């Protein structure tokens, strides 16, 4: 009798542990409009749900891209034209780790020549697909069938989905750091692991800029404390030394400014202040690059 009670208790514990995951999946499924996403475009079949374990079944070859950005669920549905069921829109809603993570995946797919779509935090649209992010969700709409749906169908389905998602249509606040003259705001991206290919830059933001007519790349790493940020810069300095690239370093109690020739990125100017490490790579004019880095630092620190 005692053994039977223990077994029942164990089963109840397992069921309770599974409830949050089931609730999360149900919530994700409800973001897909039913029975239609636009007038005359009906959901064909049921909503399919995916986790980290089987995401490859939906996007084989791309699933690994999503994991560093906190992916934990995908809801997918097909909306077919009532007039011609062979023509459809496939709608995918990815739940990422945060708003910044959703932006990071959006920026990974954004193409410079795709027109912008005013929806969510940001959106783009092309003849065959549409992307936008809102809150921690990335939405991908794709054409399916022998012909592409009209652009207004993409937009109608996107608006129907956006109306069901959490009402947080803004961009990540961290992007405000790049709101300085010369920065291409369409080039902003978030790298969730190994920024610039260096493990010591665990994650951060990047953007392209023009400096005296010459292209440079900016990066911003945000750590939890000044001590952590300083440790990151010291790791970079140690790496440069190991590669035989001595760095010129200027230091005050408040900040460290490093100028060097990176083996991969040419001349770099990197500054650590507070909990930030900010740099410019592929630099032509180091003095001008330092001024640009200072502007980003002021924006990042809210000064």
Secondary structure, 3 states (H helix, E strand, C coil): CHHHHHHHHHHHHHHHHHHHHHHHHHHHHCCCCCCEEECCEEECCCCEEECCCCHHHCCCCCHHHHHCCCCCEEEEEEEEECCCCCCEEEEEEEECCCHHHHHHHHHHHCCCCCEECCCCCEEEECCCEEEEEECCEEEEEEEECCCCCCHHHHHHHHHHHHCCCCCCCCCCHHHHHHCCCCECHHHCEEECCCHHHCCCCCCEEEEEEEECCEEEEEEEEECCCHHHHHHHHHHHHHHHHHCCCCCEEEECCCEEEEEEEECCCEEEEEEEECCEEEEEECCCCHHHHHHHHHHHHHHHHCC
